[in-house]
Amino acid sequence: MDSGWIFCHVKELVVNIGDTLQAWSNDKLRSSEHCVVLKKLMNYFYLVFFFYFKDEKVILAPDEVVGEENSRIYKSFVCYDYLKFRVNNEKGKFEKVVFTVNDFVRIGSKLK
């Protein structure tokens, strides 16, 4: 899904991908903004699990993911450098994220 919100039915599982996995997958997996809104009062279970690579880990889409006929969309980057980029560009705790991995290392990006 490229844009908009999706409606989830009861007992469905949603997996949200973060920016580093988007870059590692060469855009085959897409990071997205997420929000949970209950349409009616009910019991629900919402589990959040965050995984982040070690600070010194270099992210680069492997050749097997890129494929022979495609090119890399993102330059390689060190996880900690991206974390610093995000922290330095956040406006406020609950405001919409303005800068993403696309701004940080997407080939052809003007920002950094």
N, C-alpha and C positions, 0 to 999 in steps of 0.2 A: 504494500500500500504506500503510495507516494505522499498523500496528504489527507487531512481530515481525521476524524476520530472514528474508532471502531466500537461497535456495540458488542459486549460479551454477554453470553447467556450464563445462567447459573451452572456451576460445576465445570466451567471452562478454565483452561490454563493459558495464561499469556506470558510470554517471555520477551522481555525488553532488552535489546542489545545496546551496549554503550559505544562511545566514539572510538575507543582503541580497537575494538573488535570490528567496527565498520572499516577502519583503515586496514587492519590486518586481512580482512576478507576482500579487499579491493572493491568495496561497495556491493558485494553479493549479499551481505547482511547489512541492514540499515539501522542506525541509531535513530531514536525518535523521542519527541516530547511525550510525557505520559501523565495521566491524571485519572484518578478513580472517583467516580461520581455515582452515588446510589440513587436510583430512581424511586425507591420506596424503602421504608424502614424495615430492615431485616438483619439477621445475623450473617456475617460473612467472615471469611478468612483471607487475609491479605499478607503475604509473606514477601519480604524484600531480602534479597541476597546480593551483596555487592562483591565483586571480584576485581582486583586491580593488579596488574603486573608489578613486579619489583621495580623500584625506581630506576635502576640502571638498564632495564630491559629495552632493547631496540625493537621497535615495531616496524615490520616491512612485510608486505604481502608475499608469501612464498611463490615460487615459480609455478607450483602445481595449482595454486588458487588463481593466479593471473591468467594462465593458459598461453598457448603459443601464439594465438591470433590477437591477443589483447595487450595492452600496456598498463603499467602501474599508474594508478590514479593519485597515489600519495607518495611523497618522499618519505624515506625512513626517518624515524624520530625516536628520541629517548623518552620513556614514560614520564620521568620526573620533569623534563622540560615542558611537556604538554600540561602537566598538572600546574606548574607555575604559570603558564600562559592562561589557563582557565581561571585560576585564583586572581591573577592580576587584572582580568577583564570582566569579572563578575560585578554587576551593579549592586545587587542586594540579595539577601538570602532567598527570597521567594519570587524574585523577578524572573522574567523569561531569559533564558540563556541567549546571549547575543552572538558570541563567537564560539565556534565548534572546531572539530578536527579539520573541517573543510577550509576554514580560515587559517589554520595553523600550518598545515603541510600539504594541502591539495596542490597538485602540480598546476601552475598557472595562477594561484592565489596571489593577490596583491598585498595581503596583510602579513605581518610577522615582525 
